Amino acid sequence: MIEDILSHNRKFVEEKGYDKFITNKYPDKKIAVLSCMDTRLTALLPEALGIKNGDAKMIKNAGGAIAHPFGSVVRSLIVAIYDLGVEEIMVIGHTDCGTQHMDSAKLIGKMKERGVSEETLNLIDYCGIDFESWLSGFECVEDSVKASLKTLKEHPLIPDSISIRGFVIDSTTGELTETE
Ligand SMILES: [Zn+2]
């Protein structure tokens, strides 16, 4: 599949498919969006929000959640705010998210099936990695979004002037519902 992508890419560049996407690194709408890596949102989310190339900083991970106040998501937001002019943040969960009800025990079972040894798992446990919290999903998408909002609003490095709002997007219709 990557080979297909590479051959498409050569054609894209040759035919100057990039012309209509030319912009700069500063987000025109001064907005950052944190959402899920879900495949249904790849094109639906920007289209449903009216976001085009150059408009926003898009940050994605499994669940669109903030796992750690000093992890990679917050790091990205800090750069977006202080260096790139972002003034508003949207945290967007979505319906039928794969991270919902994610079970760390099941994931560990799948790791074992693919050859990860008990010894390796014990070693990681010994190093202080808490699989339960690292690999567990959330029960309710609204609660997950609210938890992320709380982390951001209380974060010592995020200025009070930044507007932070939470939403759930319908994975089929693209409709946004504000969480609070
Ligand atoms: Zn998801």
Boltz pocket constraint, residues with backbone or C-beta under 6 A from the ligand:
constraints:
  - pocket:
      binder: B
      contacts: [[A, 36], [A, 37], [A, 38], [A, 61], [A, 62], [A, 63], [A, 64], [A, 94], [A, 96], [A, 97], [A, 98], [A, 99]]
      max_distance: 6.0
